[in-house]
Amino acid sequence: MQKRLILTAGINSTGYLADSWRHVGGSPFVFAEFDHYLRATRIAHAGTLDAVFFQTIRRSAPILRSGRCTASSR
């Protein structure tokens, strides 16, 4: 029996690095843009990944409304 390696990508809506939005061309609001997820999925598909998982965090909206987009708000 041949074993198969299954490759996946996980996309976290609030990001993995608190200050990554400060990168040139970055935005703290990219998680709200459909095109962001579409681009990420296309990159995963081009890399022949088997699945893409999307994580949503319900508390993101209140953090953005309060204007607190920092690591301490997580």
FENZI-V845520 format. One record per residue. N is the residue number from 1. OMEGA is omega in degrees with one decimal (* if undefined). Layout:
n = [N;N]
omega = [OMEGA;OMEGA]
This chain:
n = [1;2;3;4;5;6;7;8;9;10;11;12;13;14;15;16;17;18;19;20;21;22;23;24;25;26;27;28;29;30;31;32;33;34;35;36;37;38;39;40;41;42;43;44;45;46;47;48;49;50;51;52;53;54;55;56;57;58;59;60;61;62;63;64;65;66;67;68;69;70;71;72;73;74]
omega = [-179.2;178.2;-178.8;176.4;179.9;-179.2;180.0;173.7;176.0;-178.8;-178.6;-173.9;-179.6;177.2;-179.3;177.6;-173.6;-176.3;-177.3;179.0;179.0;178.3;179.7;-179.1;-179.5;179.2;177.2;-176.0;-177.1;-179.4;-178.7;-177.6;180.0;-177.9;177.3;-179.2;177.7;178.3;-179.2;179.2;178.4;176.7;178.3;179.6;178.8;177.9;179.7;173.7;-175.6;-176.6;174.8;178.6;179.1;178.3;174.7;178.9;-173.9;-175.8;-179.0;-176.0;178.7;178.6;179.9;179.6;-178.3;179.9;-179.3;178.3;-177.7;179.4;-177.9;-179.4;-179.2;*]
